[in-house]
Amino acid sequence: MADADLPQPVSTQETPGPIFRKLLRFDAVDSTNEVAKLLLGHGADEGTVLVAKRQSAGKGRHGRAWASPSGGLYVSLVVRPDPKHVATLGLLAGMPVVKALRHFGVFANLKWPNDVVFMEKKIGGILSEGVYRGDAFYGVIGVGVNTGVDLDRLPEDVRARATSVKREVAEYVDNDDFLEYMMKHFEDIVSKFRTETRDRLIKDYRGFCTTIGKDVVVSTAKGKVAGRAYDVTPLGALVVMAPDGGKTEVLDGSVEYSR
């Protein structure tokens, strides 16, 4: 693809880093993750952050659509993790989002593996993808947060299970302020991910994850796993304990809470 055919940012700015050093801003894109992957090899490298005002084809895990109207915060971060640990890093990426939401007045938590929730309603999500460019492996971490989203603009079925900072907080929260605070914690997480044991970070993740301790049904590619969510392993798998005491580790799946 020629450089002239690549999506062009409306602005580019240097950021403090030390890991994330360049911020590319777009008005509208199909998906910040897809644009990030296109830009790899065309000037984008580790430390690049993409932000869009809206997405026309935002996506979540397993190819699900992610509603991305104007007012929300849509971000992708480019990193260079070990390929076998990219999924774990994607799991931990929910923590900076939760910390930012709590800082601005929404006491959010994490629903395994990648949903950010408040009062059991979704307010954000993470999509972590790995991609090779030649011999180089990149992780692209996509973050979507319903910051200033007007929920009335969302489809009815989405409104029933979603919320936004705008709905939950009386005072206006600026997206740039939210992004700046969130990025400080992304810097911290990625730095610790490289220099400390992942076990310690997973322990922190457990503290934010309200799935642990709940009765769940997890839909996986091989069928459904039912039981009590017991733990999260250092590789990010959800440990589900069956009524007979047997334990199953689920690396990828969709969780529903039993009522």
C-alpha positions as a printed NumPy array, in Angstrom:
array([[  0.   ,   0.   ,   0.   ],
       [  1.338,   3.407,  -0.974],
       [  1.732,   6.031,   1.733],
       [ -0.778,   8.233,  -0.118],
       [ -3.445,   5.549,   0.352],
       [ -2.97 ,   5.301,   4.119],
       [ -5.395,   7.014,   6.516],
       [ -3.966,  10.402,   7.38 ],
       [ -4.149,  11.842,  10.913],
       [ -5.461,  15.366,  11.381],
       [ -2.619,  15.998,  13.825],
       [  0.507,  14.359,  15.191],
       [  2.116,  15.251,  18.484],
       [  4.978,  14.048,  20.61 ],
       [  4.036,  12.772,  24.07 ],
       [  6.141,  12.476,  27.25 ],
       [  6.606,   8.708,  27.106],
       [  8.902,   7.047,  27.99 ],
       [  7.132,   4.185,  26.163],
       [  4.299,   5.941,  24.348],
       [  5.884,   8.837,  22.506],
       [  3.694,   9.722,  19.522],
       [ -0.034,  10.527,  19.4  ],
       [ -1.911,  10.436,  16.081],
       [ -5.377,  11.998,  16.035],
       [ -8.081,  11.102,  13.518],
       [-11.569,  12.479,  13.019],
       [-13.194,   9.221,  11.941],
       [-11.826,   5.803,  10.989],
       [-13.295,   2.378,  10.453],
       [-11.325,   0.985,  13.423],
       [ -8.326,   2.391,  15.26 ],
       [ -6.892,  -1.131,  15.535],
       [ -7.166,  -1.653,  11.781],
       [ -5.547,   1.708,  11.079],
       [ -2.75 ,   0.922,  13.53 ],
       [ -2.064,  -2.359,  11.725],
       [ -2.043,  -0.569,   8.358],
       [  0.413,   2.025,   9.637],
       [  2.901,  -0.552,  10.905],
       [  5.753,  -0.495,   8.478],
       [  4.794,   3.007,   7.348],
       [  6.264,   4.987,  10.203],
       [  4.289,   3.564,  13.113],
       [  6.229,   1.57 ,  15.685],
       [  6.109,   0.761,  19.368],
       [  5.001,   3.782,  21.331],
       [  2.465,   5.   ,  18.764],
       [ -1.006,   5.884,  20.061],
       [ -3.979,   6.449,  17.757],
       [ -7.103,   8.323,  18.863],
       [-10.298,   8.782,  16.83 ],
       [-13.418,  10.814,  17.519],
       [-15.558,   8.   ,  16.188],
       [-15.344,   4.639,  14.431],
       [-17.557,   3.454,  11.616],
       [-16.654,  -0.211,  12.061],
       [-15.452,  -0.597,  15.615],
       [-15.069,  -4.173,  16.736],
       [-14.8  ,  -6.249,  19.844],
       [-13.67 ,  -9.805,  20.473],
       [-14.678, -12.551,  18.043],
       [-15.533,  -9.965,  15.39 ],
       [-18.454,  -8.476,  17.3  ],
       [-19.449,  -4.919,  16.395],
       [-18.617,  -2.151,  18.882],
       [-20.898,   0.877,  18.714],
       [-18.602,   3.902,  18.417],
       [-20.578,   7.159,  18.177],
       [-19.026,  10.579,  18.629],
       [-18.348,  11.537,  22.23 ],
       [-16.614,   8.291,  23.161],
       [-12.9  ,   7.651,  23.453],
       [-11.445,   5.252,  20.879],
       [ -7.741,   4.481,  21.228],
       [ -5.183,   1.971,  19.968],
       [ -1.699,   1.521,  21.408],
       [  1.205,  -0.157,  19.622],
       [  3.604,  -2.23 ,  21.741],
       [  6.235,  -4.933,  21.178],
       [  5.514,  -7.742,  23.655],
       [  6.659, -11.317,  23.587],
       [  4.108, -13.071,  21.31 ],
       [  3.194, -15.612,  23.981],
       [  2.291, -12.842,  26.438],
       [  0.22 , -10.525,  24.245],
       [ -3.068, -11.995,  25.528],
       [ -2.022, -11.413,  29.14 ],
       [ -1.07 ,  -7.826,  28.356],
       [ -4.484,  -7.339,  26.751],
       [ -6.094,  -8.619,  29.934],
       [ -4.086,  -6.226,  32.113],
       [ -4.933,  -3.326,  29.786],
       [ -8.311,  -3.041,  31.466],
       [ -6.717,  -1.758,  34.664],
       [ -5.653,   1.7  ,  33.362],
       [ -9.187,   2.17 ,  32.04 ],
       [-10.728,   1.289,  35.397],
       [ -8.305,   3.574,  37.246],
       [ -9.196,   6.477,  34.951],
       [-12.926,   5.865,  35.335],
       [-12.618,   5.779,  39.111],
       [-10.534,   8.961,  39.055],
       [-13.328,  10.733,  37.179],
       [-16.114,   9.447,  39.413],
       [-17.261,   6.075,  38.046],
       [-16.363,   3.153,  40.333],
       [-15.956,   0.649,  37.515],
       [-14.668,  -2.923,  37.646],
       [-13.558,  -5.607,  35.204],
       [-15.565,  -8.521,  33.878],
       [-13.268, -11.253,  32.587],
       [-11.674, -11.05 ,  30.182],
       [-11.998,  -7.609,  28.635],
       [-15.202,  -5.808,  29.656],
       [-15.131,  -2.683,  31.795],
       [-18.403,  -2.49 ,  33.712],
       [-20.278,  -0.297,  36.161],
       [-23.313,  -1.702,  37.978],
       [-23.113,  -4.687,  35.573],
       [-23.464,  -2.389,  32.558],
       [-20.689,  -2.122,  29.999],
       [-18.849,   1.193,  29.921],
       [-15.695,   0.143,  28.08 ],
       [-13.831,  -2.72 ,  26.486],
       [-10.425,  -3.919,  25.328],
       [ -9.43 ,  -5.698,  22.113],
       [ -5.84 ,  -6.948,  22.043],
       [ -4.436,  -8.262,  18.762],
       [ -1.07 ,  -9.56 ,  17.663],
       [  0.37 ,  -9.053,  14.178],
       [  3.659,  -9.764,  12.426],
       [  5.346,  -7.337,  10.061],
       [  8.225,  -9.282,   8.625],
       [ 10.023, -10.826,  11.593],
       [  8.761,  -8.164,  14.005],
       [  5.796,  -8.941,  16.263],
       [  3.517,  -6.142,  17.426],
       [  0.693,  -5.987,  19.901],
       [ -2.145,  -3.595,  19.105],
       [ -4.292,  -2.827,  22.145],
       [ -7.627,  -1.256,  21.305],
       [ -9.555,   0.621,  23.989],
       [-13.103,   1.918,  23.72 ],
       [-14.671,   3.921,  26.552],
       [-18.164,   5.396,  26.693],
       [-17.028,   8.733,  28.055],
       [-19.209,  11.469,  26.553],
       [-21.508,   9.107,  24.656],
       [-25.175,  10.073,  24.495],
       [-26.79 ,   6.705,  25.142],
       [-29.938,   7.725,  23.276],
       [-27.869,   7.506,  20.087],
       [-27.136,   3.827,  20.65 ],
       [-29.353,   0.955,  19.433],
       [-32.037,  -0.017,  21.93 ],
       [-30.521,  -3.433,  22.655],
       [-27.159,  -1.78 ,  23.413],
       [-28.688,   0.9  ,  25.661],
       [-30.171,  -1.801,  27.877],
       [-26.734,  -3.163,  28.786],
       [-24.484,  -0.112,  28.521],
       [-23.774,   3.106,  30.356],
       [-21.446,   6.086,  29.971],
       [-19.457,   8.562,  32.015],
       [-21.838,  11.246,  30.769],
       [-24.777,   9.409,  32.326],
       [-23.073,   8.521,  35.598],
       [-21.166,  11.75 ,  36.389],
       [-22.789,  15.149,  36.783],
       [-19.697,  17.133,  35.789],
       [-18.351,  17.213,  32.232],
       [-15.325,  14.958,  31.681],
       [-13.044,  16.037,  28.842],
       [-11.769,  13.185,  26.656],
       [ -8.247,  14.617,  26.534],
       [ -8.109,  14.793,  30.334],
       [ -9.357,  11.217,  30.542],
       [ -6.824,  10.065,  27.935],
       [ -3.911,  11.785,  29.684],
       [ -4.734,  10.175,  33.028],
       [ -5.325,   6.761,  31.452],
       [ -2.042,   6.892,  29.51 ],
       [ -0.043,   7.508,  32.686],
       [ -1.327,   4.188,  33.962],
       [ -0.701,   2.45 ,  30.64 ],
       [  2.911,   3.588,  30.868],
       [  3.057,   2.09 ,  34.36 ],
       [  1.439,  -1.216,  33.377],
       [  3.6  ,  -1.799,  30.3  ],
       [  6.772,  -0.85 ,  32.183],
       [  5.959,  -3.23 ,  35.034],
       [  4.95 ,  -5.932,  32.561],
       [  8.507,  -5.857,  31.237],
       [ 10.414,  -5.539,  34.484],
       [  8.324,  -7.333,  37.126],
       [  6.713, -10.724,  37.397],
       [  3.353, -11.012,  35.671],
       [  2.097, -12.836,  38.768],
       [  2.095,  -9.55 ,  40.682],
       [  0.18 ,  -7.751,  37.931],
       [ -2.347, -10.577,  37.713],
       [ -2.821, -10.239,  41.475],
       [ -3.688,  -6.58 ,  40.899],
       [ -6.037,  -7.618,  38.093],
       [ -7.854,  -9.999,  40.433],
       [ -8.579,  -7.066,  42.718],
       [-10.448,  -5.299,  39.912],
       [-12.165,  -8.4  ,  38.478],
       [-15.631,  -8.957,  39.941],
       [-16.111, -12.145,  37.896],
       [-14.119, -14.079,  40.499],
       [-16.469, -15.605,  43.051],
       [-19.53 , -15.53 ,  40.796],
       [-21.415, -18.482,  39.327],
       [-20.782, -18.346,  35.595],
       [-21.449, -20.011,  32.279],
       [-18.537, -19.518,  29.877],
       [-19.158, -20.091,  26.169],
       [-16.03 , -21.343,  24.426],
       [-15.2  , -22.724,  20.985],
       [-15.467, -26.23 ,  22.467],
       [-18.739, -25.724,  24.317],
       [-19.93 , -24.283,  27.606],
       [-18.207, -24.435,  30.985],
       [-20.354, -23.855,  34.072],
       [-19.393, -23.392,  37.707],
       [-17.922, -20.875,  40.138],
       [-15.272, -18.484,  38.788],
       [-12.435, -19.4  ,  41.117],
       [ -9.301, -17.579,  39.974],
       [ -7.322, -16.049,  37.08 ],
       [ -3.999, -17.689,  36.214],
       [ -0.739, -15.822,  35.451],
       [ -1.46 , -16.404,  31.739],
       [ -4.885, -14.817,  32.103],
       [ -7.036, -17.948,  31.996],
       [-10.246, -17.995,  34.034],
       [-10.357, -20.959,  36.418],
       [-13.892, -22.334,  36.735],
       [-14.67 , -24.768,  39.543],
       [-17.462, -27.262,  38.863],
       [-19.843, -28.383,  41.647],
       [-17.839, -31.614,  41.987],
       [-14.647, -29.645,  42.648],
       [-13.09 , -30.154,  39.238],
       [-11.337, -27.108,  37.764],
       [-11.216, -25.98 ,  34.143],
       [ -8.935, -23.241,  32.811],
       [-10.553, -21.163,  30.068],
       [ -8.221, -19.007,  27.987],
       [-10.877, -17.517,  25.72 ],
       [-14.624, -17.301,  26.112],
       [-17.667, -15.178,  26.822],
       [-18.95 , -15.051,  30.384],
       [-22.559, -14.887,  31.522],
       [-23.409, -14.74 ,  35.198],
       [-25.828, -17.343,  36.535],
       [-28.882, -15.91 ,  38.241]])
